[in-house]
């Protein structure tokens, strides 16, 4: 029996783990099967932020978008 392996998802998860090892908190841009919480799960109003950040999460802080991770 052949076992299905999603190589794209495995590589993406490995990149996420690498960022987490750099002490980064990774949040998915949308629900994508990675198991990460998504932006909409934060429970705060999410707005575009001024440079150098990409998003503001209410008064809690800021997020930077990483296109390589879609997170």
Secondary structure, DSSP 8 states (H G I E B T S, - for coil): ------HHHHHHHHHHHHHHHTT----BSS--SSS--BGGGG-S-EEE--TT-SEEETTTEEE---TTTT-
